[in-house]
Every structure is written in structure tokens, then in C-alpha cells.
Amino acid sequence: MKTLPLHLALIGDYNPDVIAHQAIPLALQQAADGLGLTVHVQWLDTVTGTCPAQGLPAGGSMIAYTSAPPYYAVIFSSLRTDGDHGYGEAAHRMLELARDQPGFLGVESAREAGLGITVSYWESEAAILAWKQHAEHRAVREQGRSTWYSAFQTRVCKVERAYTFQL
């Protein structure tokens, strides 16, 4: 019986200097070899966006799949300063932390030529406020003001209707 190759996406900001980032694909390959499977491992950058809240790409899409409305969207538009200065690591950590917050539904993010737009989806305004008040998130926001952003704007919206199309 012929088996199809297994395609795995590792979500995170790959850093070749991090031992775990080197070891994880090797461990997956060894496990696949032991089972007689073919595995293809690909790192997906945190900032490119993921869906749904589990952070796994669905059919190559980077669209967050949320529950039925109503729910809330926080739209964060930003202009980056030059250099990383720890931004990638902090963005990855914030995504991991947000996923663990009660009321988090998903996130979409895109960045090009310094302009970034991230939309996070939440069940309620209370969930958004809890996220805003989270100590680690608050500290990273301050670092954003002092180091990573030359400008940003945050908008909070209530989503009344949502429409979906997928081939």
C-alpha cells in the first residue's frame, strides 16, 4: 500500500541558531522514517498569518475562521522602524499568548514594505480588555512604542455580519 507524503507546517519565526529549530525537523524526519512515511516540513513565519486559532494553515489560506457573528475585531495598523530588534521573537510570543486567552477566536496578519495590518478576533469586549491588560502584552506594547513602530493605530469593531467564500 502506497502512502501519501505527510506535509507539516511549523509555525514560528525560524532561527537557525536555536537548537530546537534545528532539532524539530530532524526528529520529525526520524519518526517518519521509523514509520515508513515521507514527511515534508516547512517553517511558516508567524507574521504571515495563520488560521484558525490553532495556528494551522487551512488549504494554504491565511484567513482566520471565526465563530458566527456577533464578535469583535481589533485592527492594528502599523509602520515599522528599521531592524528587527527582537520584534520577530516578541510577535511570535504574543501570538502564542493570545491563542491561550479566553475569548480569542483567531488572527490574520500581513506586512509589506514596513506597513503591517493585524486583525485579531475576540468573542467579547471583555476578552479584548483582558488581553489589553495582560502584563506581558502591556510590556511588549511599550517596547513597540519605544523601538519597533514609527506609527500605529488600533481600531476595535463589532462584527455584525460575515461572509465566506472558498474554492
N, C-alpha and C positions, 0 to 999 in steps of 0.2 A: 504494500500500500504506500503510495507516494503522499507525502505531507507537504503542504504549502509552507513557504517560509514565514517565520514569525517576525513581524515588524514592531519594534518597541521604540517609543519616544521617551527620552529622559528630559524632563522639564527642568530647566535651571540655566544659570549662566556658567557655561563650561569654562573651567580654568585648568589648563594643563599642568599647573604647579600644585594642584590639590590632589593628593594621593588617592582619595576616594573617587575623584572624577576619572582617574586613570584605571582604578581597580574595578569599578562597577561594570563597564562594558566587558572587561575580561572575565569577570565572574559569570556574567550572563552567557557569554560565549562558551565557557566551560560547562555550565549547566546544560545548555542546548546540545553541546557535543555529547554529553553523557546520556541525553535522551534521544540522540539521533536526529535532532532538529537543526534546521538552518535558521539563524537569527540575524536580523539587521537592526543595529542600534543606531539611533540618531539623537543628538542633543538638540533640543529646541530652546531658543533663548526665551527667558521669562518675559521680556518686554514685547515680544511679538504678539502676545495674546494667547489665551487658552480658553477652552470651554469644556464642559460646564464647570461648576465649582470644583470638581475633582481635578481639573487642570489637564485633561487629556484631550488631544486634538480629535475632533469628530469628522471623519471624512475629509481631512485636510482643512477644515473650516477653522476659523479663529473667532467664531461668533459664540457668545455666551448664550446658553439655553436656560431660560428662567422659568419660573412658575407662571401661571396665568395672572394677568393684572388684577387688581392694582398692586404695584410695588414701587420702589423708589430707585432712581438713578443718580449717582454722583458723577458729574462730568468734571474731570480735572484736565485743563489745557495748560501746557507749559512750554517755555522756551528754556533750553538747557544752556549752561555755560560750557566752555571748552574743558575737555578732560573728563575722565571717569571719577576720580577722587572718591572711590568707594561706592559710587552710585549703583552699579550693577548688582553688587552684593546686597546693598540695602533694599533695592527694588525686589530682588528675589525673596528676601526675608519678609518684607511687607506683604507680598503675595501669599507666602506660606501662612503668615499670621492672620491675614484677612480671611483665608479659607477656613480657619478654625473658629471664627467669630460667629456667635448665634445670629441668625438672620442674613448671613451672606449668601447671595444667590449665584454670583459669577462676576467675571470681569472681561473686558475687551480693551486692547491697548494697541496703539500704533505710534511709531515715531519715524520721522524723516526730516533730515536737514535741520535738526535742532528742535523742531516743533513736535510735541507729543500730545496725544489725546488718550486719556484712560477713562473708561466708563466702568464704574463698579455698580452692581445691582444689589439691593437690600430689601428685605421684607417690610421694614418699617423705619420711620424717622428715629425711633428709639434705638434701633440697631445701628443706624448711622452715627448717632450721638455717642453711643458706647464705643464705637470704633474711633471716632474723633478723640475721645477722652482716654483711649488706651495709652498707657505710659510710654511704651516703646514706639508706637506710632507717632505720638506727640514729639518725642525726641528726634525722630527721623524727619518729621516736618520742619523742625527748627534747623536741622542740618541742610535741608533743601533750601530754605530761605538764605542761609549763610554761604552755601557752597555750590549747589547744583543748578539752581534756577536763576535766570535773569528776570523772569516774569512768569506769573501763573495766575489762573483764575479757576475757582471752584464754583460749580453750579449744582444745586440739588433740585431734582424734578420728581414729580409724581407721574408714573406711567399709568395712563388710563386704558390704553389700547396697545396691542402689539400684534403684528402680522408676521408670518413666517413663510418663506419660500426656500425650497431646496430641491435641486435636481436629483 
